[in-house]
């Protein structure tokens, strides 16, 4: 199993919580993709705080 930890702004955390509560999987996916791709970096870039396997 791989665990990816992201640092999220308070606003993004709130939007993510709301999307989870509404079971809005499309919105959850979009919010996470936005965070992973911020500043033009992908999951392979430096936006990831830590990865554990």
C-alpha angles and dihedrals in degrees: 000000000000122000119200118192119200131189108230130190116243089250093052091046090054093048090049092049091050092049091049091049090052092044088234099162094176092055091045090052092048093049093049092045089050091052094046092049100042113136092015094290123129132211087280090058134081100279091090113095097199141342123204127187 
